[in-house]
Amino acid sequence: MTRTRHKRRGFSLIELLVVIGIISLLVGLLSPGIRSLTKAARTLKQKSVLHGYATGLELFRKDFEDYPPSELETDAFGTGQTVGGAQHLAEALMGRDIAGFDPTSRWCDDSENPDVYGPASMNRRKDPYVVVKDDGVYSLAEVYDVSGGGNIGNIFSPAVVSGNRAPVMTDIFGRKKVTLVNGERVKAGAPVLYFRADTTTKRFMGAEPIANHRQWIYNYRDNRDIIELGTVMDQTVRHKFDTRETTTVDGTAMDGLAYFYEKLRHPQFRTRDAGGAILSDKPYNPNTFILISAGWDGIFGTKDDVTNYNY
């Protein structure tokens, strides 16, 4: 009996192209979903990080009977440079050299406090109030890659000294590689903004002119200089909270200052008179503090911001 032998053959070129086409189509269909899941996971992780900061700030308040300040200092140490809320946050939680908070340091340099690294300083220090994992603690000069052409304007940040002095806490959405003072290359996120509530007042928005904002529970000015730097990824891209930007809300055009307060406004606490005119507003967290991460896109004031509202 004669057996017929069939030769084994591989895929033809056309069949391979069809398979490759199908795989490419599936990847294209799945990529947006995978990207969305990645963003959601990182946003959740950033919320956890902010919760850690909030816990650290509560421990700080227990030790020092108040939350750290967030006010913008416009003439830090007579240099004419500024120090704002984001830097005060890092100083309180980690210390300006990441070795723990020294109540006497206040961003000074060695000439103003010679024993800042000595035994007296270490005896005054508290252990860091948070553990840094996926977030970062870097100087602004490092975050904005000043050595690579970035710009931090008139903000105090002596990154030429080792030890990451005068740092900011950065979020976990590291999208840009920067060079640290020690030469290490890392992916840096955006600074986390910190605003302490002024509990001596109940004033906030309502029918008041926006020009009165410095007398309100939260003061935009505390982190104004960082907001005006632009994004970490591209400093030509402005944040929605920048006063030079305009955002329309319910048909009303707002500059970045007004939009900042609109985003802080708690919708459940707006009161109106019989004619519908706004009488008063309340912000989120009116008795504590606000923390804001710029989220995945690195732009403050967009939908993907991560905050501690309602903690």
C-alpha positions in Angstrom: 0.0 0.0 0.0 1.4 3.3 -1.0 1.5 6.1 1.6 1.2 9.6 0.5 3.6 11.9 2.3 2.6 15.5 2.9 5.3 18.0 3.2 5.2 20.2 6.3 5.1 23.8 5.4 5.4 27.1 7.5 3.3 30.2 7.3 3.3 32.0 4.1 4.3 35.7 4.0 0.7 36.8 3.7 -0.4 34.7 6.7 2.4 36.2 8.8 1.4 39.7 7.8 -2.3 38.9 8.7 -1.2 37.6 12.1 1.0 40.6 12.7 -1.8 42.9 11.7 -4.2 41.2 14.1 -1.7 41.5 17.0 -1.1 45.2 16.2 -4.9 45.8 16.2 -5.3 44.1 19.5 -2.4 46.1 21.0 -4.0 49.3 19.7 -7.3 48.4 21.2 -5.9 47.4 24.6 -3.3 50.2 25.0 -5.8 53.0 26.1 -7.2 50.6 28.7 -3.8 49.6 30.0 -2.8 53.3 30.1 -6.0 54.2 32.0 -5.4 51.4 34.5 -1.8 52.6 35.0 -2.9 56.2 35.6 -5.6 55.0 38.1 -3.1 52.9 40.0 -0.6 55.7 40.3 -3.3 58.2 41.3 -4.4 55.8 44.0 -0.8 55.4 45.1 -0.3 59.2 45.2 -3.4 59.5 47.4 -1.8 57.1 49.8 1.4 59.2 49.7 -0.6 62.4 50.5 -2.3 60.5 53.3 1.2 59.8 54.7 2.0 63.5 54.5 -1.2 64.3 56.3 -0.4 61.9 59.1 3.1 63.4 59.3 1.7 66.9 59.6 -0.6 65.7 62.4 2.4 64.4 64.3 4.2 67.7 63.7 1.2 69.5 65.2 1.3 67.2 68.2 5.0 68.1 68.8 4.8 71.8 68.1 1.1 72.6 68.8 0.4 73.8 65.3 0.9 72.8 61.6 4.0 74.2 59.9 3.5 77.6 58.2 3.0 77.9 54.5 3.3 81.7 54.1 5.5 83.0 51.3 8.6 84.6 52.7 9.7 87.3 50.2 13.1 88.2 51.6 14.5 84.9 53.0 17.6 85.7 55.1 18.0 89.1 53.5 18.8 87.5 50.1 15.7 88.9 48.4 14.7 85.3 47.5 11.5 83.6 48.3 10.5 80.5 50.3 6.9 79.2 50.0 4.5 76.5 51.1 6.0 73.6 49.2 9.4 74.1 50.8 7.9 74.6 54.3 6.2 71.3 53.9 9.5 69.5 53.1 11.3 71.3 55.9 8.7 70.2 58.4 8.4 66.6 57.3 12.0 65.8 56.4 14.2 68.7 57.5 15.9 70.9 54.9 18.8 68.4 54.6 16.6 65.3 54.9 18.0 64.5 58.3 14.9 65.5 60.4 13.4 68.8 61.4 15.5 71.3 63.4 13.2 74.0 64.9 16.0 76.6 64.6 17.0 75.9 61.0 14.4 77.7 58.9 16.2 77.3 55.6 19.4 79.0 56.9 22.8 78.3 55.4 25.9 77.4 57.4 27.1 81.0 57.8 23.9 81.8 59.6 23.8 78.7 61.8 27.3 77.2 62.0 26.3 74.1 64.0 23.4 73.1 61.7 25.1 69.8 61.0 26.7 69.5 64.4 25.8 67.7 67.7 23.6 70.6 68.9 21.5 70.4 65.8 21.1 66.7 65.9 20.0 66.9 69.5 17.2 69.3 68.5 16.0 67.3 65.6 12.9 65.2 65.3 13.0 62.1 63.2 11.6 62.6 59.7 7.8 62.5 59.9 7.4 60.5 56.7 9.2 57.7 54.9 10.0 58.5 51.3 9.3 55.6 48.9 7.8 56.3 45.5 7.8 60.1 46.0 11.0 62.2 46.1 12.7 64.9 48.1 14.8 67.2 45.9 15.7 70.8 45.7 13.8 73.0 43.3 17.0 73.6 41.3 17.2 69.9 40.8 13.5 69.4 40.0 13.6 72.1 37.3 17.0 70.9 36.1 18.7 74.3 36.5 22.0 72.7 35.5 20.4 71.7 32.2 18.9 75.1 31.4 15.8 75.1 33.7 14.8 78.2 35.7 13.5 78.7 39.2 13.4 82.5 39.1 13.9 84.1 42.5 13.1 81.1 44.6 15.7 80.1 47.3 17.2 76.8 46.5 20.9 76.3 47.2 21.3 73.1 45.3 25.0 73.6 44.8 25.5 72.2 48.3 25.3 68.4 48.8 22.5 67.0 50.9 19.5 68.2 49.0 19.2 71.3 51.2 15.9 73.3 51.0 14.1 70.6 49.2 10.5 70.1 48.1 8.4 66.9 48.3 7.7 65.7 44.8 4.8 63.5 43.6 5.2 60.0 42.2 4.4 61.0 38.6 8.1 61.2 37.6 8.0 62.1 34.0 11.3 64.0 33.5 14.9 62.8 34.1 17.0 65.4 36.0 20.5 65.4 37.4 20.9 65.7 41.2 23.7 67.5 42.8 25.5 64.2 43.4 25.4 63.4 39.7 22.6 60.8 40.0 20.0 60.8 37.3 16.4 60.4 38.5 12.8 60.9 37.3 11.4 63.8 39.1 7.7 64.6 39.7 6.1 68.0 40.4 6.3 69.7 43.8 3.5 69.0 46.2 1.8 72.3 47.1 1.0 72.9 50.8 -1.4 75.6 52.1 -2.1 75.9 55.9 -5.5 77.2 56.8 -5.7 80.5 58.7 -8.0 79.5 61.5 -8.2 83.1 62.8 -10.7 83.9 60.0 -13.8 82.5 58.4 -13.5 84.7 55.3 -13.5 82.9 51.9 -14.9 83.8 48.5 -18.7 84.4 48.6 -19.6 87.9 47.6 -16.1 89.2 48.5 -13.9 90.7 45.8 -11.1 88.3 44.7 -8.6 91.0 45.7 -9.3 90.2 49.3 -7.9 86.7 49.0 -4.9 87.3 51.3 -7.4 87.7 54.2 -9.2 84.4 53.4 -8.7 81.0 55.0 -6.3 80.0 52.3 -3.8 82.3 50.6 -2.9 81.6 46.9 0.3 83.6 47.4 1.8 80.9 49.6 2.8 78.8 46.5 2.4 81.5 43.8 6.1 81.5 42.8 6.2 77.7 42.2 2.9 77.9 40.2 4.4 80.6 38.0 7.4 78.4 37.1 5.4 76.3 34.7 5.4 72.5 34.5 8.4 70.4 35.4 8.2 68.6 32.0 8.1 71.9 30.0 8.2 75.3 31.7 6.6 77.0 28.7 3.4 75.1 29.6 1.5 77.0 32.3 -0.5 75.6 35.2 -4.3 76.4 35.2 -3.7 78.2 38.5 -1.3 80.6 36.8 -2.8 84.2 36.8 -1.8 84.4 33.1 -4.1 81.5 32.2 -7.9 81.7 31.7 -10.4 78.9 32.4 -14.1 79.1 31.7 -16.4 77.6 34.4 -20.2 77.6 33.7 -19.8 80.3 31.2 -17.7 82.5 33.4 -14.1 83.2 32.4 -11.6 83.0 35.4 -8.0 83.8 35.6 -5.7 81.3 37.5 -6.2 83.1 40.8 -10.0 82.9 40.7 -9.9 79.4 39.3 -7.7 78.3 42.2 -10.3 79.4 44.7 -13.1 77.9 42.6 -11.3 74.5 42.8 -10.9 74.9 46.6 -14.6 75.8 47.1 -16.6 73.0 48.8 -19.9 72.8 46.8 -21.9 71.8 49.9 -21.2 75.0 51.8 -22.2 77.7 49.3 -25.0 79.9 50.7 -27.2 82.3 48.8 -29.8 84.9 49.6 -33.5 84.8 48.5 -32.5 86.3 45.2 -29.9 83.8 44.5 -26.9 86.0 45.2 -23.9 84.2 46.8 -23.4 85.2 50.4 -20.6 82.9 51.6 -18.5 79.9 50.7 -16.2 77.5 52.6 -13.2 75.7 51.2 -12.3 72.1 51.8 -10.4 71.4 55.0 -11.1 74.9 56.5 -9.4 74.1 59.8 -6.3 72.2 58.7 -4.4 72.3 55.4 -4.5 71.6 51.7 -2.1 69.3 49.8 -2.1 69.3 45.9 -0.3 67.0 43.5 -0.4 68.0 39.8 -1.2 64.4 38.9 -0.3 62.5 35.7 -0.3 65.5 33.4 1.9 67.6 35.7 -0.4 70.6 35.4 -2.0 72.1 38.5 -5.7 72.8 38.1 -6.7 70.0 35.8 -9.1 67.0 36.5 -6.3 64.6 37.4 -5.0 66.7 40.3 -4.6 64.5 43.5 -5.5 66.3 46.7 -6.2 65.6 50.4 -9.6 67.2 50.2 -12.0 65.7 52.7 -9.4 63.6 54.5 
